[in-house]
Amino acid sequence: MSLRIGTRASQLALTQSEQVGRALVAGSGHELELVHVSTHGDVDRTSPLAQIGGTGVFVTAVRQALLDGEVDVVVHSCKDLPTAQPPQIALACIPAREDPRDALCARDGLTLAQLPQGAKVGTGSPRRGAQLLRARPDLDVVDIRGNVETRLARALGSDADLDAVVLAASGLQRVGRGEVISELLPVEVMLAAPAQGALAVEVRADAAEVAAEPGTDSWLPAALTAVEDGGTRAAITAERALLGSLEAGCSAPVAAFAEVTGSSLRLRALAIRPDGSHVVEGEAVGALGDPARLGEDLAADLLERGAGEILAEAKA
């Protein structure tokens, strides 16, 4: 029997899916099969993400393959997931998070501070672009799309037209390209996207219920439990609850990062004007056992201090 994992066909998606899949089938005697699924975000590689749908643009088709029974499991970059979980699908496993920071990949190994005046920096993320401009208002932030190698080539290739690009450190490290990172941007300069660095493993809700019944072959639920990381799930839950409470999608200029400190959870977040000129930020500490409440409460605080107006401007 093979465990069929639905995945986008990009190098990063395939690598992530295979890593999770190998961990799930380890010692089970089952084979692993990666099933390629094309998404809207893969087909349209030129339009800005917010213009072609933003939230869920890389998720919908993969989830449909799961619901149609074409695959048994799907693996996503958790930051791509819409905050509302469909009732037919269970978020069955969140493995341990990798480095949540953003990485600057610049020509000649330059850091953000060393980039020349007016340097061109590429990113497809309004959150990254806004925080870059907050730190360096002189920069020329250029909207870019494409897979990891396509974006890196814009700054490091033989026909490079940019001085630097910003990508997720976790993605670069997963595909073995950590050597191109010229600077891991500190959270004080670039706070991560909600759920950045984490992966999400989904199964059909009815399959999860059947698998939990006595007398069934329970190897997959047991494998999912073994790969699950409770601290990462708590942090991700808080970050996604904040994003949902702000009614902002994964392409909005919102950042959030939670980390476990003993029996508590510390959450930092911000909403920022796309040009970097105004930011509402805050942090809160709450119970590890109620991460959603922590995210909702901090979102309410940000909204009270003007985050809603910033996000409304970004949507306009």
C-alpha positions in Angstrom: 0.0 0.0 0.0 1.2 3.5 -0.8 0.5 6.7 1.1 -0.5 9.2 -1.6 0.6 12.7 -0.8 -0.9 15.6 -2.9 1.6 18.3 -3.6 2.4 21.2 -6.0 5.1 20.4 -8.4 7.6 23.1 -7.4 10.9 22.0 -6.0 10.1 23.4 -2.6 6.6 21.8 -2.4 8.0 18.5 -3.5 10.9 18.6 -1.0 8.5 19.5 1.9 6.0 16.8 0.9 8.7 14.2 0.6 10.3 15.1 3.9 6.9 14.8 5.7 5.9 11.7 3.8 9.2 9.9 4.6 8.6 10.7 8.3 5.1 9.4 8.2 5.8 6.1 6.5 9.0 5.4 8.4 8.9 1.9 9.9 5.3 1.3 8.6 6.1 -0.9 5.6 4.1 1.5 3.4 5.4 3.1 0.2 5.3 6.8 -0.5 3.8 8.3 -3.7 3.9 12.0 -4.5 0.9 13.1 -6.7 1.5 16.4 -8.5 -1.4 18.9 -8.4 -1.4 22.2 -10.4 -2.8 25.2 -8.6 -4.0 28.6 -9.8 -0.8 30.2 -8.3 1.3 27.8 -10.3 -0.5 28.5 -13.6 -0.4 32.3 -13.2 3.1 33.3 -12.3 3.1 36.9 -13.5 0.2 38.5 -11.6 0.7 39.7 -8.0 -0.7 37.1 -5.5 -3.2 39.6 -4.1 -4.6 40.2 -7.6 -5.2 36.5 -8.4 -6.8 35.6 -5.1 -4.1 35.9 -2.4 -5.3 33.7 0.4 -5.6 30.0 -0.7 -4.2 30.5 -4.2 -1.8 27.6 -3.6 -4.2 25.5 -1.6 -7.6 25.1 -3.2 -6.7 22.6 -6.0 -4.6 20.4 -3.6 -7.4 20.3 -1.1 -9.9 19.3 -3.9 -7.7 16.4 -4.8 -7.9 15.3 -1.2 -11.7 15.6 -1.1 -12.0 13.8 -4.4 -10.1 10.8 -3.0 -7.2 11.2 -5.4 -4.7 11.5 -2.5 -4.7 10.5 1.1 -2.7 13.4 2.6 -1.7 16.9 1.6 1.2 19.0 2.8 1.2 22.8 2.7 3.4 25.6 3.8 1.2 26.5 6.8 1.4 30.3 6.0 -0.5 29.6 2.8 -3.5 28.2 4.5 -6.7 30.3 4.8 -7.5 30.9 8.5 -11.0 29.3 8.2 -10.6 25.5 8.3 -13.2 23.7 6.0 -15.2 21.1 8.0 -14.5 18.3 5.5 -10.8 18.6 6.1 -8.8 18.0 9.3 -5.5 19.7 10.1 -4.1 16.4 11.3 -0.5 17.3 12.0 1.9 20.2 12.4 5.5 19.1 12.5 8.2 21.0 14.4 8.7 24.5 12.9 11.9 25.4 11.1 13.6 28.8 11.1 10.7 31.4 10.8 12.9 34.3 9.8 13.1 36.0 6.4 16.4 35.8 4.5 18.1 38.5 2.4 19.8 37.1 -0.6 21.9 40.0 -2.0 24.6 40.3 -4.6 28.2 40.3 -3.2 26.9 39.0 0.1 25.6 42.4 1.2 23.5 42.9 4.3 20.4 45.1 4.4 22.4 47.9 5.9 25.1 47.6 3.2 22.8 47.8 0.2 23.5 51.0 -1.8 21.1 53.9 -1.7 18.0 53.2 -3.9 18.9 49.5 -4.2 16.3 47.3 -5.9 15.0 44.5 -3.7 12.5 41.9 -4.9 9.7 40.3 -3.0 6.1 39.2 -3.7 5.0 39.9 -0.2 3.4 43.2 0.9 4.4 42.3 4.5 8.1 42.0 3.5 8.0 45.0 1.2 6.5 47.2 3.9 9.0 46.2 6.6 11.9 46.7 4.1 10.7 50.3 3.5 10.2 50.9 7.2 13.9 50.0 7.8 15.2 51.5 4.5 12.7 54.1 3.0 15.2 54.7 0.2 14.8 51.2 -1.3 13.1 50.4 -4.5 10.9 47.4 -3.7 10.0 45.4 -6.8 7.1 42.9 -6.9 8.3 39.5 -8.1 6.9 36.0 -8.6 8.2 32.6 -9.3 9.8 29.6 -7.7 12.9 29.8 -5.5 15.4 29.5 -8.3 13.6 32.0 -10.5 13.5 34.6 -7.7 17.1 34.0 -6.7 18.2 34.5 -10.3 16.8 38.0 -10.3 19.5 39.0 -7.8 22.2 36.4 -8.1 22.0 35.1 -11.7 24.1 36.1 -14.7 21.3 38.4 -16.0 20.3 39.8 -12.5 18.3 43.0 -12.5 17.9 43.4 -8.8 20.3 44.0 -5.9 18.6 41.5 -3.6 15.6 39.4 -3.0 13.9 38.3 0.3 12.7 34.8 0.8 11.7 32.6 3.7 14.8 31.1 5.3 13.0 27.8 5.9 12.3 27.3 2.2 15.9 28.0 1.2 17.2 25.6 3.8 14.8 22.8 2.9 15.9 22.9 -0.8 19.6 23.0 0.2 20.2 26.6 -0.8 21.1 28.1 2.5 24.5 29.2 1.2 22.8 32.1 -0.8 21.6 33.8 2.4 23.6 37.0 3.0 21.6 37.9 6.1 19.0 36.4 8.3 16.8 39.4 9.0 16.2 39.8 12.8 12.6 39.9 14.0 13.1 43.5 15.1 13.6 44.4 11.4 11.4 41.8 9.7 8.7 40.0 11.7 7.6 36.8 10.1 4.3 36.0 8.4 1.9 34.1 10.6 2.8 30.4 10.5 6.0 31.0 8.5 8.5 28.1 8.7 5.8 25.6 9.6 4.2 22.9 7.6 0.6 21.7 7.7 -0.6 18.1 7.1 -4.2 17.7 6.2 -6.4 14.6 5.7 -10.1 14.2 5.0 -12.2 14.6 8.2 -14.2 11.5 7.5 -11.0 9.5 6.9 -9.7 10.7 10.3 -12.9 9.6 12.0 -12.9 6.2 10.5 -9.2 5.7 11.2 -9.9 6.4 14.9 -12.5 3.7 15.2 -11.5 0.5 17.1 -10.3 -2.4 14.9 -9.1 -0.2 12.0 -5.6 0.0 10.7 -4.3 2.9 12.8 -0.8 3.2 11.4 -1.5 6.7 9.8 -3.1 8.3 12.8 -0.2 7.0 15.0 2.3 8.3 12.5 0.7 11.7 12.4 0.8 11.8 16.2 4.4 10.9 16.2 5.3 13.7 13.8 3.2 16.3 15.5 4.9 19.1 17.6 2.7 20.5 20.3 4.7 23.7 20.8 4.6 24.5 17.1 0.8 23.9 16.9 0.2 26.2 19.9 2.3 29.0 18.3 0.7 28.5 14.9 -2.8 28.5 16.4 -2.1 31.8 18.1 -0.7 33.4 15.0 -3.5 32.2 12.8 -6.2 33.2 15.3 -4.7 36.8 15.2 -4.8 36.8 11.4 -8.3 35.5 11.3 -9.5 38.1 13.9 -7.9 40.9 11.9 -9.9 39.5 8.9 -6.6 39.6 6.9 -5.4 37.1 4.4 -2.0 35.5 4.0 -1.0 38.3 1.5 -1.9 41.1 3.9 0.8 43.4 5.4 0.4 41.6 8.8 3.2 39.8 10.7 3.0 37.6 13.8 5.3 35.3 15.6 4.7 33.3 18.8 7.2 31.3 20.8 6.8 29.0 23.8 8.4 30.3 27.1 7.9 27.6 29.8 4.2 27.1 30.2 3.3 30.4 28.4 3.2 31.7 24.9 4.6 35.0 23.8 3.0 36.5 20.7 4.4 39.5 18.8 2.4 41.0 15.9 2.1 44.1 13.7 0.0 45.6 10.9 1.9 47.9 8.6 1.1 50.3 5.8 2.4 49.0 2.5 4.8 51.9 2.2 6.2 51.3 5.7 5.2 54.8 6.9 2.9 53.7 9.7 2.8 50.5 11.9 0.6 49.3 14.8 2.5 46.7 16.7 2.2 44.9 20.1 2.9 41.8 22.1 1.1 39.7 24.7 1.8 36.6 26.8 -0.9 34.0 27.5 -1.6 30.5 28.5 0.0 27.8 26.4 -3.2 25.8 26.7 -5.4 28.6 25.1 -3.4 29.9 22.1 -6.4 31.0 20.1 -7.5 33.3 22.9 -4.1 34.9 23.0 -4.2 35.6 19.2 -7.8 37.0 19.4 -6.9 39.3 22.3 -3.8 40.7 20.7 -5.8 41.3 17.5 -8.4 43.2 19.4 -5.7 45.4 20.9 -4.2 46.1 17.5 -7.6 46.9 16.0 -8.3 49.3 18.9 -5.1 51.1 18.1 -5.8 51.5 14.3 -4.8 48.3 12.6 -8.1 48.1 10.9 -7.5 51.4 9.1 -4.1 50.2 7.9 -5.5 46.9 6.5 -8.4 48.8 4.8 -5.9 51.0 3.1 -4.0 48.0 1.9 -7.1 46.4 0.4 -8.2 49.6 -1.4 
